[in-house]
Amino acid sequence: MQYIRGKYRGASRALDFATVLGYFSGLAFIRPDLDTATLVRTAVVVHALDAVLCRVIAGHSGRGQLRWTLAGLILGIWALGALFLLPAKRGTRE
C-alpha cells in the first residue's frame, strides 16, 4: 500500500551529479556504492584509457583517430562499444 500512496522513501530520490556520472561511465553497474570523489577520479582514469583504446582501434580500422579519441574521452565505454560494432573501412592497412 505504501507504493500506491507515494510514501515510499526511495521513489522520490532526485538524480544528482554522482548518480548521473555513475550510470554514464558505467561504474554504477560495477560498484554502485562509490563515494563521489572516488567515482569522479575513477571515471576520469577510465575515460582517459577509453580514449587511448579508441585511438588505437580507430587507427587500425581506418577511421579518424582524433575524432575517436575525443569521443572516447567524452563518451568513454559507449564510444568504445560503438567502435567495436562498426565494420572496418575498406582499404585499411593490414
C-alpha positions, 0 to 999 in steps of 0.5 A: 500500500505504501507504493500506491500512496507515494510514501515510499522513501526511495521513489522520490530520490532526485538524480544528482551529479554522482548518480548521473556520472555513475550510470554514464561511465558505467561504474554504477553497474560495477560498484554502485556504492562509490563515494563521489570523489572516488567515482569522479577520479575513477571515471576520469582514469577510465575515460582517459584509457577509453580514449587511448583504446579508441585511438588505437582501434580507430587507427587500425580500422581506418577511421579518424583517430582524433575524432575517436579519441575525443569521443572516447574521452567524452563518451568513454565505454559507449564510444568504445562499444560503438567502435567495436560494432562498426565494420572496418573501412575498406582499404585499411592497412593490414 
